[in-house]
């Protein structure tokens, strides 16, 4: 296959797709709006079919060398007393924390390092126009020269601007009313090898997770009826968080102080992306840009890796891109549908409004850790990361 394929986005799905395209004899180019690889971000996990894809890439051992060594998650109260604990082996080893937890940036860098010698990477630029012709796609860029490619893949995330150039009329988002801020703060003596989950009244959550870089990954998660907070400028978002989390207790003041000096603050509204179809002509989506299931699903990394694997594999099997895109969607959409079955009540259960609700959550979590109930609980809580029969694709010699 001599197809020239432009990929928009260099996070997880983009470099993973570049790996497989090159392996099948195609020529990938990745364009990324950031001026270099974005190595920040929170912890992601490798589980189910996503882990199988990493194994087929020969990267499992390299991934293991980058894990955060997080042992599990403690649910704590305002005195830092542990009310319930889920280790990496809890819930059949596929629960809140798995044995293969690593930073999003670490996984992205691992994929980049594996593909950089075989893939053209263009940093500090982005697609501004896509015009399909009979035998290709004419692409204009914000700073770079016009170029033509055989195919274009949009892999640039839930808020993809390039997706909106092509699919805006058939795209629908689902909101949970949940906002999340992610950032890195200095490590403290109270931070061990376990993540700590703290609930404050008013549907506010503070989560602290260890990393492998001597710092701590913090996130502030809250439900709110206010709309548009994610569209505020960063200083206004931080000011909102200071007001919203005032008086929350526990280590929240330390987290808010650390937020000001954090180098990687990121704020988002949590939602899902639903497209009526995943391709138009020679342009196709993969990962969060096409079918984000939200962090609540626990499936973002798996969908990115499996989507890239199946898309490249079907392009290698089919001479025509339309047949390849249709086969890709036929194989993957049931997997995506399962991942997107996230209850609207899930974040409300995880972030109670009152102190009574928080005590009830801690009680329920304690029951769920009981070995007599954990198997039943795992059927309800564990993401459907293995709910697909991964095809096997021949590799050219």
N, C-alpha and C positions, 0 to 999 in steps of 0.2 A: 504494500500500500504506500503510495507516494503523496497522500493527502497532506496539505499544509493546513494546520488547525490552529486558530487563535483562541487562547483561553484567557478570559478576563477574571483575574483574581488569583492571588498567590498565598492562600491560607492553607486549608487542608485538601479540599476537593480538587483545586487547580493543579498543584504539583503532583498529587496522586494520579490524576488523569494524564498528565504529561509523562509520567513514568510508563504507564501502560501503552499510551500511544506510540512512544518511541520503541517500546519492546515489540510492537506489532508493525514496525517499519514506517510509521508516519512521522511527520515533522512538526512538533509542537512549539508554539511561541506563547509565552505567558506575559501578559501586561498587568502591572500592578500600580495602583494609584500612589501608594506610599513610596518613598524614596529608597527604601530598603525593606528587607523582610521584617515584618512586625512580630517581635519575639515576646511580647507581653501577653497578658491574658490569664484566665483562670485555669483550673484543673479540668482535664477531660479524661475519659477512660477508653480503654480498648476492650471491647467485649463482643461476644457473639460473632456474627458474620464479619463485622468490622475487624475484629482480631484475626479472623481467618484470612482476610485480604492482606493484612500486614504480614502474616506468616508467608503467604504466597509471594510477597514482594521480597522475602528474605530479610525483613527488618525487625523481627520480633526481639532478637537479642539486643540490637541497637536501641530499641525502645525500652527494654528492661534496664539498660544502663542509664536511662534518663528519668526513671520513675521518681516520684516525690517521696516514696517510702511512707506514705500516709497509712496508718494502721486501721483507721475506722473513724466514726463520728460519734461524739458524745453530745447528747442533748443536756444542756446545763440550765440552771436557774440563775437568778440575779446574784446569788452568793457563790456562783461557780461550782455548785454541787451537781454532780452527775446524776441525772434522773433516768437516763436510758443510754445504752451504748450498742452500736452496730459495728462489729469488726469487718474486715475485708472478707472474712469467710462466712459472715452472716447471710441469711436469706439465700442459701445455696451458692454463695460466692458471687451473686449477680445483683446485689442490692445497691445501697447508697454509695458504697465504696468497693472497688474491685482491686485485685492484686496488680493491675496494670493502670495506675493513675499517673499521668504526666501533664505538664503544663502545655496549654494549647500552642504556645510559641515554640516549645521544645519539639513537639510533633511536627509543626510546620517547618522548622529548621531541619529536622531529620529528613523530611521529604525533599526539601530544597537541596540539601547537600547530596542526596542520592541522584538528583536529576540535573543539577546545574551544568554538568559537562556535556549533556546530551540535549538540552533544551535551551532555547533562546529566551532569556528573561529581560524584560524591559520595565525598569522601575521608574517611578516618578511621572507616569503618564496614564491616560485613561481613554477609553473609547468615547467619541462624541457623536458618531454617526455610523449607521449600518445600512448599506444599500445592496440588496441581492440582485445579481445579474444572472444570466443563464448558466454560467459555469463557475460562479464564485460569489464572494461577498466583498464589496468595496468598503473599506473601513477608514474612517477619519479619526484622528487622535487630537487630544488637547494641545500637545506640543510636537509630537512626532509627525513624519511625513505620511501621506496617504499610502495604504498598502492593500493588496488583494489576497484573500485566503480562500481555500476551498470550503472550509467550515468554520463556524464561530461557536464557542461554548461559553456560556455565561456562568461563572462559578464564584461570583463576587459578593455573596452573602444575602441575608434577609432583606436588607435595604438597598439592593442592587439598583443603581441608576441605569445601567445598560439594559437590564431586564425591562425597565419601564419604556425603553425606546421601542421594544418589540412586542411585549406582552401586556401592556398596561390595561388594555380593554378586556382581557380575560383573567386578570389577577384579582384575587380576593384575600384579604388578610383577616385573621381571627385574633381578637384581643382577649386577654384574660384580666385586664385591669391591674396587671402586675408590672412593677418597675424594678429594675435592678441596677445597682452601681457596683462596678468592679474596680479594685485598685490594690496596689502593693504597699504594705506598711512595714516599718522596722520590726524585727522579731523581738519578742519580750520573753521574760523568764516563764511566764504563764503559758506560753505556746510550746506544746510538746509535739509528739508525732501523731496525735489524734486531732482531727478537725473538731471544732466546737460550734454547736448550733444553739443560739440563744433567741428566745421569743420574748418580745416586749408587748404589753397591751397596745391595742390600736393596729393590729395586724402588721407589726414590724418585726423583722428578723435581722439578726446580725450573724454572719457566718465567717469564721476564721479557719483557714486551712494552711497546713505547713507546705513548704515547697522544698526544692533541693538546692536553693541558692542562698540560704541563710536569711531569708525574709519570710513574711507571712502574707498570704493572699486573703484579702478581706472582700466581703460583699455585703451590701445593704439591700434587702429585698422587702418590698412593701406593696400592699394593695391600696389603691387610691381611686376615687371617682374623678379626680382632677385629670383633665386631658391636656396633652401637649407638653408635659414636663420634659419629655425627651427631646423636644425641639428647642428648648432654651439653650442659651450659650452656657459653656462649662461653668463660669463663675456663678451664674444664676442657679444652676443645678446644685452646686455645692452649698450655696446659701440655703436653698430649699431643704436639703438633707440636714443641715445643721438645725434648722427650725423644726423639721418633722421628727427628728430623733432626739430632740431636747428632752431630758428627763427619762430617757429609756432605761438607764441603769446599766449594771454589769460593766463591761469594758468599753462601752459605747463612746465615752469621751475620748479615750485613747485612739479609737478607730477614726473618729472625726478629726482629731488633731493630725493623725497620720495621713488622712486624705488630702490635706492641703499641700503637702510636699511630695505626694505620690507622682512618679513619672509616667504612669500609665492609666490614669483615671478614664473610665469609660462608663457611660450611662445609656440605658436602653429601655424601651418598652417591650415586654415579652409578648410574643405573638407567633402565629403560624402563617405560612404562605400556601395558598391553594391556587393552582393554575388549572384551567380546563384541559389544557394539553401542554406538553413540555417542549414542543418544537414547532417552528414555523420555517418551512423551506430548509435552508442550510444553517439555521441558527437553533441551538438547543440549550437547555438549562441543566445544571447538575448541582446537588447539594442544597444549601439553604436558599440560594437564589430561586430555586424552583419549587422546593417542598420542605421548607423549614418546619420542623415539628415542635420547636421551642425547647429551651433548656429543661422544661418540666418533663419532657419525654424521656430524657436520658439517652437519646438516640442520635443526636446531632452528628457526632463523629462517625458512628456506624453508617448513617445515611450518606455522608460525604464519601467515605472510602468505598462502600459497596456501590454507590451510584457511579463513581469514577471507573471502577473495575468493570461493571456491566456495560456502561456506555462504550468504553474502549473495546471491550470484547466483541460487542455486536458490530461495531464499525469494522473490526477485523474480519468478521464473518460475512458481511454483506457488501456487495459491490456498490449498491446504491445507498446513499445516505438516508433517504426516506424510509427504506425498509429497516435500516439499522436503528434509526430513531424510534420507529414504531415498536420494534422488538425490545429495545431498551425500556420503553415505557410499559409494555405489556408485562415484562419480567419484574420490574421494580415497583410499579404502582401498588400492588397488594401489600408489599413490605412497608411502603410509605404510609398507606392507609392505616395499617396497624399501629405504626409509630405515632400517628397523629390523633389517635383515640385517647386524648388527654381530657379528663373530666374538668369542666369549669369549676367544680368544687375543690379540686386538688389543692390549689394554692390557698384556698380558704381554710381547708382542714389543717394545712401546714403552718398557717399564720393566724391563730385565733384572735378574736377581738378583745376578749376579756381575760382577766387572771384566772377565772374559773375555767374558761376554755383552754388556757395554757396548761393548767393542772390536768385536765382531761386528756390533752395531747400527750403529756408525759406519761400518764397512766397507760394509755393505749400503746405508746411506744415500748414501755416496759413489758407489757403483755406480748408484744410482737417479738421480743427477743427471747421469749421462752421457747426452748427447742420443741415443745409439744405443739406450738402454734406457728413456728417460723415457716414450715413448709407451706401451710395454707396461706400465710401472709405473702410469701414470695410469689405465689400465683397471681396475686392481685397487684403487687407493687413493682415487681421486676419488669423492666422494659422487654418488649418482644424482639430482642436483638438477634435471635436465631431463627426468626420466622420467615426464612427464605432458603431455598435450595440453590446455592451458588452454582452457576454453570462453570464448566471447565472449558477453557479456550486454548486451542493449539498455539504454540509459540513458534514463529519461523526460526529455522536454524541459521 
